[in-house]
Amino acid sequence: MMENTVLAGARLFDGERFFDRHALVVEGGRVKAIVPEAEVSGKVTRLEGGILAPGFVDVQVNGGGGRLLNNDPTPETFFVVARAHRTFGTTALLPTLVTDTREVTRKAVEAAVEAAKADEGVLGIHLEGPHLAPARRGAHLAELMRPVDDVDLDLLCRAAGGMPVLHITVAAEQVTPQQVERLANAGVVVSLGHTDCTSEDARRLFNAGARGITHLYNAMSGLTHRAPGLVGAALDAGDVWGGIIADGHHVDPAALRIALRAKRGPGRLFHVTDAMALVGSNAESFELNGRTVRREPGEVCSKLVLEDGTLAGSDLDMASGVRFGVQVLELPVEESLRMASAYPATYLGIEKERGFLKLGCRADCIHLTDDLRVQQAWISGRVR
């Protein structure tokens, strides 16, 4: 008979709502029950106040702990990145490869298959490119961007069966509805981003199976009154989800507050970090595709820029994004927590495993102070 682990003494948030004076009972690495504290017995881990919540799920994280996936696409890099972000409450993540060569992309996909086998919080991989639009390249190298071809489709469809989640960002200019349909049917989570597409183009791809957008507002066609663009199409499409980078640099807070009020459900907007190598590191710069990215001071977190001032990912951690949601975006605590756990897990289709602390879910959880700073993390009920 397996021994239960009981966590008590904090407000318990199960991914949907708060429970006061309740405890989390874990057995075999999964949630067995949420019960009143008065009913628990035996060995109890006593938490001194704060919040016990589901671990954060990050759909887009390029690096951390001084490592960048593009520079070293190996399983060890996946693990280093996962450990760096666990300090900030992320217990499941998709290490993200920005636009690169076929060879680097292939190596990263193979490494993801291996890394996802370990219980280290690696869900798979997010390929942000190379199928993006040069007109909306951001910090990506335009010369490496290209349309999806049959070789790509075969690689992606085959890899989707080898990991819990394979997520890709594509531009409408570089993919057809038929290709999106094939990818979605194979289990690939398809997101639109880095594109200058019309709202009509976006809707065609949503209808074909694309279900997300990558970092709302950034590197995409904007919303105007006669041309809603990708921003307008995403906010108006109820079954589409989207990530936001809440770091005070990528998007003006007013624009994020407007989008949060405007988004039609059941699809939601959720937190992503778009973090680069410097999160969890004391370094002040790193190399991306042979170019130097450096830190500049910021209020919530530092700003990462290329030599020409172009934003190059973020220096954001998920806990800081959650606090920004509460303090700047004026969200209730429970909503900002949902945006870091329940919503991204639901978008990825893993809500029965992660993002919630409900019966049968993995006991991936975090202890936060009342001001949302991470004290401890558990993966499958084990302190990590």
Protein Blocks (a to p, Z undefined) as FASTA:
>chain_A
ZZddddehiacdehjaccehiacddeehiafbdcdfklggcjddddeehjdddddddfbd
fbgehiafkloccfklmmmmmmmmmmnopabdcdddddddfklmmmmmmmmmmmmmpcgh
pabdcdebjkbcfklnojacfklgccddfklmmmmmmmmmmpfbdcddddfklccfklmm
mmmmnopacddehiabdfklmmmmmmnopabdehehiapacddfklnojmlmmmmmmkbc
cddddehlmpcfklmmmmmmmpccfbdcdddfkiafknopabfbdceehiacdddddfkb
ccdddfkopaehjfbdfklmmmmmmmmnopafklmmmmmmmmmmmmnopmmmgopacehi
acddcdddfkopafbdceehiaZZ
